[in-house]
Amino acid sequence: MKAILTSLLVGSLLTLGLPALAENPRIEIDYDTEALTDRAIAQGPIRVVASYTPLDYDADEIGNNLTIQLFYNDELKLSTTDTAAMFAGIELIDLDSDGTSEVVVQTFTGGAHCCLATTTYTWQDEQFNPVYFGYLDGGGGEFKDLNGDGLMEFVTFDNAFLYSFSSYAGSYPPSVILTYENGLYRDTTTQFTNYLDDTAAGMRFTVEDPEFADRSDKNGVLAGYVAQNIRLGRYREAWLFMLAHYDRTADWGLNTYGDDGEATQAYADFPTALYAFLQDLGYLDASGRPQPTVDRSPVVAEREQF
């Protein structure tokens, strides 16, 4: 029997541990790392110097235990602090093959699944410009050049689907793929149909597996399956598949709640709740028409501290 709790996430959720890309200069921090002082990596004109102190959870204040200094041609241009609990990685990667490396900083905030914070610093206009991602669960994402064009993709998934219609382990979110170029990330998910197809096939296999038939978290997979197929232009087929396979007894996600904890909406069944959910996220427009090119990028203007 396949381990359903892990196979649900194949192709979508990524393992935590922040694996380095081959031969890229990197500073790696994990739960065994002791204090670091002025640890440096460099590539071309870009140099990074980092200092780290393990968090003291008995202290009144926890945070800002990672200091990063960014140099260009040996001149300090930016100094910043971050919070790293258990894991962190600082890596020099030329994300768009323009000859100048970007600085990619990933820090783990701690928690059962959440969260990974990713920041990209790009040397532009005589300064380091940051691009922040919102906090991402499940290992966050990984960089791959999916089509060999020299532009790196950040391959992740839509975090909104976690816990929405099943447990974390029972969720199978749809893919989100961002291409980096000239200091910006663009949502290019629909350009990578082979990748999307492979992930959708894994979702469908999970639902059709006889050993999965009686699981109560089936709807968490089907929600991602419908959204994934919207990206592929196959909304109607996926919706009919969902109608034929969803768990009619599950009530996870049928009620929504406001910030005050009060119920704001109750849905009669999973298809009705899913339809509203997809509209809310932009996969469907107000009239219910599929929107394959919906932008689900995790890029944010700035990141609030935990």
MITORBA-445496 format. One record per residue (C-alpha): residue number from 1; x negated, y, z negated. Coordinates in Angstrom, 3 decimals. Layout:
<pts>
+-----+----------+----------+----------+
:  nr :       c1 :       c2 :       c3 :
+-----+----------+----------+----------+
: NUM :        X :        Y :        Z :
...
+-----+----------+----------+----------+
</pts>
This chain:
<pts>
+-----+----------+----------+----------+
:  nr :       c1 :       c2 :       c3 :
+-----+----------+----------+----------+
:   1 :    0.000 :    0.000 :    0.000 :
:   2 :   -1.340 :    3.410 :    0.942 :
:   3 :   -1.774 :    5.875 :   -1.887 :
:   4 :    1.164 :    8.130 :   -1.039 :
:   5 :    0.232 :   10.891 :   -3.436 :
:   6 :   -3.004 :   11.464 :   -1.534 :
:   7 :   -1.977 :   10.503 :    1.981 :
:   8 :    0.735 :   13.172 :    1.964 :
:   9 :   -1.954 :   15.779 :    2.121 :
:  10 :   -4.190 :   14.275 :    4.827 :
:  11 :   -4.863 :   16.898 :    7.457 :
:  12 :   -3.448 :   19.703 :    5.331 :
:  13 :   -4.838 :   19.926 :    1.806 :
:  14 :   -8.592 :   20.091 :    1.493 :
:  15 :  -10.765 :   18.625 :   -1.223 :
:  16 :  -12.114 :   20.992 :   -3.834 :
:  17 :  -15.857 :   21.228 :   -4.123 :
:  18 :  -16.601 :   23.883 :   -1.512 :
:  19 :  -18.698 :   21.819 :    0.948 :
:  20 :  -21.389 :   23.790 :    2.736 :
:  21 :  -21.635 :   23.973 :    6.491 :
:  22 :  -24.825 :   22.322 :    7.747 :
:  23 :  -28.007 :   24.386 :    7.376 :
:  24 :  -26.313 :   27.576 :    6.227 :
:  25 :  -28.058 :   29.294 :    3.298 :
:  26 :  -25.852 :   28.803 :    0.249 :
:  27 :  -25.694 :   29.269 :   -3.488 :
:  28 :  -23.644 :   26.524 :   -5.093 :
:  29 :  -22.172 :   26.675 :   -8.586 :
:  30 :  -20.332 :   23.812 :  -10.281 :
:  31 :  -19.306 :   22.803 :  -13.793 :
:  32 :  -22.869 :   21.647 :  -14.591 :
:  33 :  -24.518 :   24.882 :  -13.495 :
:  34 :  -26.244 :   26.820 :  -16.235 :
:  35 :  -26.823 :   30.567 :  -16.091 :
:  36 :  -28.383 :   31.895 :  -12.889 :
:  37 :  -30.329 :   35.119 :  -12.632 :
:  38 :  -31.115 :   36.784 :   -9.304 :
:  39 :  -30.670 :   33.673 :   -7.170 :
:  40 :  -31.226 :   34.810 :   -3.554 :
:  41 :  -30.372 :   33.593 :   -0.063 :
:  42 :  -31.130 :   35.358 :    3.221 :
:  43 :  -30.540 :   35.064 :    6.937 :
:  44 :  -31.755 :   37.698 :    9.376 :
:  45 :  -31.194 :   41.163 :    7.887 :
:  46 :  -28.605 :   39.906 :    5.368 :
:  47 :  -29.690 :   38.997 :    1.844 :
:  48 :  -27.511 :   38.053 :   -1.118 :
:  49 :  -28.623 :   38.033 :   -4.749 :
:  50 :  -26.329 :   36.402 :   -7.315 :
:  51 :  -26.301 :   36.114 :  -11.097 :
:  52 :  -23.902 :   33.845 :  -12.962 :
:  53 :  -22.996 :   33.081 :  -16.565 :
:  54 :  -20.665 :   30.164 :  -17.439 :
:  55 :  -17.366 :   31.322 :  -18.869 :
:  56 :  -17.019 :   31.381 :  -22.626 :
:  57 :  -13.407 :   30.327 :  -23.163 :
:  58 :  -13.609 :   31.233 :  -26.849 :
:  59 :  -14.318 :   34.869 :  -26.037 :
:  60 :  -11.626 :   37.507 :  -26.233 :
:  61 :  -12.140 :   38.448 :  -22.583 :
:  62 :  -12.831 :   36.026 :  -19.751 :
:  63 :  -13.930 :   37.226 :  -16.346 :
:  64 :  -16.487 :   38.965 :  -14.171 :
:  65 :  -19.106 :   36.307 :  -14.842 :
:  66 :  -20.459 :   36.361 :  -11.275 :
:  67 :  -22.394 :   39.360 :   -9.950 :
:  68 :  -23.197 :   39.583 :   -6.245 :
:  69 :  -25.526 :   42.096 :   -4.605 :
:  70 :  -25.514 :   42.463 :   -0.823 :
:  71 :  -28.580 :   43.801 :    0.977 :
:  72 :  -29.131 :   44.831 :    4.582 :
:  73 :  -32.783 :   45.090 :    5.655 :
:  74 :  -33.731 :   44.847 :    1.979 :
:  75 :  -31.633 :   47.884 :    1.048 :
:  76 :  -28.897 :   47.339 :   -1.536 :
:  77 :  -25.569 :   48.225 :    0.064 :
:  78 :  -22.942 :   46.691 :   -2.221 :
:  79 :  -22.723 :   45.281 :   -5.726 :
:  80 :  -19.579 :   43.484 :   -6.854 :
:  81 :  -18.346 :   41.160 :   -9.590 :
:  82 :  -16.023 :   38.183 :   -9.541 :
:  83 :  -14.720 :   35.466 :  -11.834 :
:  84 :  -15.885 :   31.901 :  -11.246 :
:  85 :  -14.479 :   29.031 :  -13.298 :
:  86 :  -16.100 :   25.625 :  -12.676 :
:  87 :  -16.865 :   26.132 :   -8.963 :
:  88 :  -18.155 :   28.866 :   -6.689 :
:  89 :  -19.987 :   29.085 :   -3.409 :
:  90 :  -21.759 :   31.953 :   -1.655 :
:  91 :  -22.688 :   31.201 :    1.922 :
:  92 :  -24.197 :   33.003 :    4.905 :
:  93 :  -22.322 :   32.008 :    8.078 :
:  94 :  -22.339 :   33.667 :   11.477 :
:  95 :  -18.590 :   33.307 :   11.922 :
:  96 :  -18.372 :   34.876 :   15.379 :
:  97 :  -21.801 :   34.056 :   16.860 :
:  98 :  -22.802 :   37.700 :   17.187 :
:  99 :  -26.226 :   37.129 :   15.627 :
: 100 :  -25.411 :   38.635 :   12.216 :
: 101 :  -24.209 :   36.429 :    9.396 :
: 102 :  -21.123 :   37.089 :    7.345 :
: 103 :  -21.180 :   36.567 :    3.579 :
: 104 :  -18.433 :   34.155 :    2.511 :
: 105 :  -17.725 :   34.024 :   -1.220 :
: 106 :  -15.427 :   31.356 :   -2.644 :
: 107 :  -14.557 :   31.263 :   -6.330 :
: 108 :  -12.320 :   28.862 :   -8.209 :
: 109 :  -10.143 :   30.409 :  -10.883 :
: 110 :   -9.347 :   27.195 :  -12.740 :
: 111 :   -6.116 :   25.259 :  -13.138 :
: 112 :   -4.631 :   21.942 :  -12.099 :
: 113 :   -4.586 :   22.824 :   -8.399 :
: 114 :   -4.897 :   26.582 :   -8.177 :
: 115 :   -6.709 :   28.594 :   -7.093 :
: 116 :   -9.471 :   29.311 :   -4.653 :
: 117 :  -10.292 :   32.913 :   -3.766 :
: 118 :  -12.135 :   33.520 :   -0.496 :
: 119 :  -13.701 :   36.837 :    0.480 :
: 120 :  -15.592 :   37.546 :    3.701 :
: 121 :  -18.064 :   40.442 :    3.807 :
: 122 :  -18.928 :   41.719 :    7.281 :
: 123 :  -21.711 :   44.164 :    8.106 :
: 124 :  -19.996 :   46.879 :   10.174 :
: 125 :  -20.380 :   50.637 :   10.462 :
: 126 :  -23.441 :   50.586 :    8.212 :
: 127 :  -21.604 :   48.931 :    5.330 :
: 128 :  -20.270 :   45.588 :    4.077 :
: 129 :  -16.523 :   45.461 :    4.694 :
: 130 :  -14.550 :   42.854 :    2.689 :
: 131 :  -11.625 :   40.766 :    3.904 :
: 132 :   -9.703 :   39.186 :    1.024 :
: 133 :   -7.543 :   36.084 :    1.136 :
: 134 :   -4.757 :   35.626 :   -1.358 :
: 135 :   -5.282 :   32.858 :   -3.905 :
: 136 :   -4.979 :   29.476 :   -2.192 :
: 137 :   -4.234 :   26.076 :   -3.712 :
: 138 :   -5.522 :   22.650 :   -2.760 :
: 139 :   -9.132 :   23.596 :   -2.049 :
: 140 :   -8.185 :   26.666 :   -0.070 :
: 141 :   -9.462 :   25.907 :    3.410 :
: 142 :  -12.546 :   25.211 :    5.480 :
: 143 :  -14.366 :   26.771 :    8.389 :
: 144 :  -14.501 :   24.881 :   11.690 :
: 145 :  -15.035 :   25.872 :   15.304 :
: 146 :  -12.055 :   23.930 :   16.581 :
: 147 :  -12.506 :   24.683 :   20.282 :
: 148 :  -16.266 :   25.183 :   20.530 :
: 149 :  -16.067 :   28.817 :   21.628 :
: 150 :  -18.444 :   30.106 :   18.946 :
: 151 :  -15.670 :   31.701 :   16.885 :
: 152 :  -15.011 :   30.024 :   13.565 :
: 153 :  -11.495 :   29.072 :   12.487 :
: 154 :  -10.423 :   29.086 :    8.865 :
: 155 :   -8.230 :   25.988 :    8.665 :
: 156 :   -5.742 :   26.018 :    5.824 :
: 157 :   -2.009 :   25.515 :    5.216 :
: 158 :    1.033 :   27.492 :    4.196 :
: 159 :    0.930 :   27.616 :    0.403 :
: 160 :    4.597 :   28.659 :    0.230 :
: 161 :    5.609 :   25.037 :    0.813 :
: 162 :    3.865 :   23.737 :   -2.312 :
: 163 :    6.408 :   22.893 :   -5.028 :
: 164 :    9.284 :   24.297 :   -2.931 :
: 165 :   11.079 :   20.999 :   -2.247 :
: 166 :    8.987 :   18.496 :   -4.187 :
: 167 :    6.061 :   18.185 :   -6.540 :
: 168 :    2.607 :   19.434 :   -5.534 :
: 169 :    1.496 :   15.905 :   -4.657 :
: 170 :    4.665 :   15.293 :   -2.680 :
: 171 :    4.310 :   18.447 :   -0.586 :
: 172 :    2.897 :   18.387 :    2.946 :
: 173 :    2.625 :   22.030 :    4.054 :
: 174 :    2.365 :   23.118 :    7.692 :
: 175 :   -0.956 :   24.222 :    9.131 :
: 176 :   -2.245 :   27.772 :    9.243 :
: 177 :   -5.300 :   28.458 :   11.415 :
: 178 :   -7.098 :   31.805 :   11.493 :
: 179 :   -9.797 :   32.759 :   14.002 :
: 180 :  -12.486 :   35.199 :   12.895 :
: 181 :  -13.838 :   37.825 :   15.281 :
: 182 :  -15.373 :   41.257 :   14.797 :
: 183 :  -14.494 :   41.553 :   11.138 :
: 184 :  -10.899 :   40.369 :   11.446 :
: 185 :   -8.926 :   37.144 :   11.066 :
: 186 :   -6.088 :   36.449 :   13.525 :
: 187 :   -3.388 :   33.822 :   13.089 :
: 188 :   -4.106 :   31.583 :   16.091 :
: 189 :   -2.289 :   28.506 :   14.818 :
: 190 :   -0.274 :   27.868 :   17.984 :
: 191 :   -3.421 :   27.764 :   20.124 :
: 192 :   -4.566 :   24.491 :   18.544 :
: 193 :   -1.869 :   22.098 :   19.654 :
: 194 :   -4.015 :   18.964 :   19.331 :
: 195 :   -4.744 :   19.736 :   15.691 :
: 196 :   -1.107 :   20.572 :   15.021 :
: 197 :    0.031 :   17.398 :   16.781 :
: 198 :   -2.293 :   15.226 :   14.712 :
: 199 :   -1.022 :   16.760 :   11.482 :
: 200 :    2.624 :   16.454 :   12.562 :
: 201 :    2.016 :   12.786 :   13.401 :
: 202 :    0.672 :   12.242 :    9.883 :
: 203 :    3.772 :   13.845 :    8.424 :
: 204 :    6.084 :   11.693 :   10.525 :
: 205 :    4.132 :    8.531 :    9.697 :
: 206 :    4.505 :    9.322 :    5.996 :
: 207 :    8.276 :    9.756 :    6.278 :
: 208 :    8.724 :    6.594 :    8.373 :
: 209 :    6.505 :    4.424 :    6.179 :
: 210 :    8.875 :    1.804 :    4.651 :
: 211 :    7.038 :    2.043 :    1.340 :
: 212 :    7.913 :    5.729 :    1.218 :
: 213 :   11.614 :    5.234 :    1.865 :
: 214 :   12.742 :    5.438 :   -1.749 :
: 215 :   10.475 :    8.268 :   -2.901 :
: 216 :   12.227 :   11.291 :   -4.330 :
: 217 :    9.751 :   13.782 :   -2.819 :
: 218 :   10.471 :   12.970 :    0.825 :
: 219 :   12.000 :   16.409 :    1.374 :
: 220 :    8.680 :   18.059 :    0.570 :
: 221 :    7.184 :   16.338 :    3.610 :
: 222 :   10.147 :   17.018 :    5.879 :
: 223 :   10.062 :   20.752 :    5.109 :
: 224 :    6.489 :   20.947 :    6.341 :
: 225 :    7.290 :   18.718 :    9.308 :
: 226 :   10.017 :   21.044 :   10.584 :
: 227 :    7.776 :   24.118 :   10.205 :
: 228 :    4.842 :   22.353 :   11.881 :
: 229 :    7.030 :   21.499 :   14.851 :
: 230 :    8.309 :   25.063 :   15.099 :
: 231 :    4.674 :   25.966 :   15.762 :
: 232 :    4.657 :   23.317 :   18.509 :
: 233 :    7.916 :   24.452 :   20.102 :
: 234 :    9.797 :   21.328 :   18.974 :
: 235 :   12.163 :   22.769 :   16.394 :
: 236 :   15.345 :   21.000 :   17.555 :
: 237 :   13.748 :   17.540 :   17.671 :
: 238 :   12.190 :   18.021 :   14.223 :
: 239 :   15.430 :   19.304 :   12.734 :
: 240 :   17.324 :   16.246 :   13.970 :
: 241 :   14.590 :   14.006 :   12.559 :
: 242 :   14.922 :   15.778 :    9.213 :
: 243 :   18.698 :   15.316 :    9.205 :
: 244 :   18.269 :   11.596 :    9.793 :
: 245 :   15.703 :   11.078 :    7.019 :
: 246 :   16.155 :   13.580 :    4.190 :
: 247 :   16.917 :   12.505 :    0.635 :
: 248 :   20.526 :   13.463 :   -0.062 :
: 249 :   20.169 :   12.842 :   -3.789 :
: 250 :   17.233 :   15.202 :   -4.426 :
: 251 :   18.069 :   18.613 :   -5.877 :
: 252 :   14.552 :   20.093 :   -5.896 :
: 253 :   14.646 :   23.480 :   -4.173 :
: 254 :   18.411 :   23.804 :   -4.031 :
: 255 :   18.333 :   26.666 :   -6.539 :
: 256 :   16.247 :   29.825 :   -6.297 :
: 257 :   15.304 :   32.081 :   -9.170 :
: 258 :   14.273 :   35.698 :   -9.633 :
: 259 :   11.260 :   36.971 :  -11.536 :
: 260 :   13.387 :   37.103 :  -14.674 :
: 261 :   14.122 :   33.377 :  -14.440 :
: 262 :   17.775 :   33.904 :  -13.596 :
: 263 :   19.268 :   31.839 :  -10.747 :
: 264 :   19.755 :   33.956 :   -7.616 :
: 265 :   21.006 :   31.388 :   -5.102 :
: 266 :   22.379 :   27.844 :   -5.103 :
: 267 :   22.471 :   25.746 :   -1.926 :
: 268 :   24.780 :   22.826 :   -1.258 :
: 269 :   22.106 :   20.581 :    0.220 :
: 270 :   18.518 :   20.366 :    1.425 :
: 271 :   19.144 :   21.328 :    5.091 :
: 272 :   20.920 :   24.514 :    4.008 :
: 273 :   18.152 :   25.394 :    1.568 :
: 274 :   15.442 :   24.614 :    4.128 :
: 275 :   17.131 :   26.759 :    6.780 :
: 276 :   17.198 :   29.753 :    4.422 :
: 277 :   13.609 :   29.063 :    3.316 :
: 278 :   12.341 :   29.030 :    6.912 :
: 279 :   14.168 :   32.259 :    7.626 :
: 280 :   12.692 :   33.878 :    4.536 :
: 281 :    9.159 :   32.950 :    5.652 :
: 282 :    9.742 :   34.005 :    9.262 :
: 283 :    9.613 :   30.578 :   10.923 :
: 284 :   13.222 :   31.285 :   11.920 :
: 285 :   14.561 :   34.746 :   12.682 :
: 286 :   17.762 :   36.190 :   11.232 :
: 287 :   19.782 :   34.451 :   13.938 :
: 288 :   18.097 :   31.098 :   13.339 :
: 289 :   15.886 :   31.160 :   16.426 :
: 290 :   12.440 :   29.540 :   15.940 :
: 291 :    9.426 :   31.848 :   15.807 :
: 292 :    6.329 :   29.747 :   16.666 :
: 293 :    3.934 :   32.700 :   16.418 :
: 294 :    4.970 :   33.777 :   12.925 :
: 295 :    1.961 :   35.241 :   11.129 :
: 296 :    1.383 :   33.295 :    7.911 :
: 297 :   -2.150 :   34.587 :    7.342 :
: 298 :   -3.285 :   34.689 :    3.687 :
: 299 :   -5.222 :   37.926 :    4.309 :
: 300 :   -4.355 :   40.583 :    1.715 :
: 301 :   -5.346 :   44.232 :    1.360 :
: 302 :   -6.900 :   43.569 :   -2.023 :
: 303 :   -6.781 :   40.872 :   -4.614 :
: 304 :   -5.331 :   41.302 :   -8.062 :
: 305 :   -7.317 :   39.740 :  -10.855 :
: 306 :   -5.806 :   36.842 :  -12.793 :
+-----+----------+----------+----------+
</pts>
